[in-house]
Amino acid sequence: MPGCAAEIWSRCEGIGGLGQLGVQFARHLGFRTVAIGRGREKKKLAKNLGARVYIGTAAENAAAVLQRMSGARAILATGTSGIPMGSLVSGLATRGKLIVVGVPQDQIQLNAFPFVLERALDLRFTDRHAD
């Protein structure tokens, strides 16, 4: 539907190189974007790139903040640690999507409880093979 993209919030986890691109693409596509990073030092950068909201995970529980905002329809996970990626699943809205484009150096651990009670997960990883 024309114009509906402007009503959708997107979330980008990790404000490194990929995260910066994610925030900019989301802004240019008309999404209202929430950037998620570890510290407050990335807030100004995220806002300058087009994020409307910044969540600093050193001071705030990102999943809880996302749920207060009605949950994320999509989270673009660009970080290099699987632990924060797994914890963000609780911040997804029902039928929300966690799209993993970063390459975690550790395992992504997921709690099955939110899926059973509230939401179905659509978990996607990038294909690392070019055909």
N, C-alpha and C positions, 0 to 999 in steps of 0.2 A: 504494500500500500504506500502510495506517495506520502512523504512527510512523517511516516511512523518512526523512522530511524532517529529523529531528533528527540523522541520520547524515551529512548532506550539508553540505559546507563551501561557502560562497559567498564571493566576493571582490569588494570594491568599490574601484575605483581612483579616487582623488581624494576628499578629505574637505572639500570646500566645501559649498555648499548642497545640491546633488543627492546628493553622496556621503553626507552626513549622513542624508538621508532613506533612501538605499539601505541603509545599515547598520541603521537602525532597522526598516525593513520586513523585512529578512532576519532580524533577531533575533525579531521578532514572528511570523514565519512558521515559526520553529523551526530555522533554519539556523545552523550555526556559521560565523561570519563572520570573514574576514581583511580588514582595512582597509589600503589602500596609499596613502601620501602622501609628499610630498617630504622633510619634515623631522621631527625628533623632537618638535617643539612640538605636533603634532597627535595624538600618541600618547594622552595623557590623555583628550582629547576623544573619540577613537575608542573607547577602552575604556569610557568613560562612556555612550556611545551603544549599546554592546552588542557591539562587536568583541571576539573572544577573542584575536586576534593582530593586531599592528600591524607593518607593514613600512615602514621609512623608507628611501626610495630614494636619499637622499643618502649613506647609509652601506651599503646592501645592494642586491644585484641582485635585484629582486622576482621575475623569472621563475625564477631559480635557487632562491630560497627556496620558491616555489610548487611547483617540481618535487620538492624534498626532502620536501614535504608530500603527495606523490603527484599533483601537478598539480591545477589548478582545473577543476572541472566547468563553472563559469560565472564570467565576469568581467564585472561591470557597470562600464563605462568612463564616468565622469562628468566627467572633466577637460576642460580647454580646449586641450590640446596633443596633436597626433596622434603625436608621436614616442614618448612613453611608452606610448601605447595599442598601437602596433605592436610595441613590444618585449615587451609582456606576452603576446603570442601564444605565445612559447616556454614560458610558464608554464602553458599549458592542458594538461589531460589529453587523452588520445585522445578524439576526438569532443566536446571541450569547446566551449563557446560564448562568444564575445566579443560582448557586447551593448553597443552604443555609444549612449548617451543624451545625452552631452555634445556640445557643438558645437566641434570642434577648429578652431583658427584657422589651422592648417597641415595639410599632408597626413599621412594615416596611411600609413606605409611598412611593408610587410610583407615578411618574408623567406620565400620559398616553400620553402626547404629543410626546415623542420620538418613541413610538410604532406606532402611527398613521402615522407619516411621514416617518420613516426610517426602523424600525426593528420590527420583531416579537419576542416576548419574550418567552423563554422556562424557566419557573421558577420552580425549584424543591426543595422540602424540604425532609429532612430525615424522615423516618418512625420511630416513637418513640415506636412502639409496636412490640415486638418480638413474633412471633407465634410459 
